[in-house]
Amino acid sequence: MISFPEIGFIVSVGVIIFGWTAVMQNPFISKGQKILWILTILVLNWIGLLWYYYTFYIKNNDN
């Protein structure tokens, strides 16, 4: 059975892929705005993955 942290990792990869695709296909924003949106998606997902790692691995080992 797949664990909760693995589901979070799969969801984050999906968000990156679908977010990237949605930003690149949007004809109403400029190239600079597209780069900013992609960087925002990547940074927020990286923060989310670090939070996941802390919550399920580091915090549980402190007990």
C-alpha positions, 0 to 999 in steps of 0.5 A: 500500500502507498503511504501518505508521504508518497501520495504527497510527493506524487501530488507535488509532481503532478502540480508541477507538471500541470502548473507548468503546462497551464502557465505555458499555454496561457496566451494572456501573460508575457514571457516574463510573467510566465517565468515568474509563475513557473518559479513560484510553482517550483519554490512553493512545491519545494517548500511543501516537500521540505515541510512533508519531509520534516513532518513525517521523518524528522519530527517523528524521529525526535520522539 
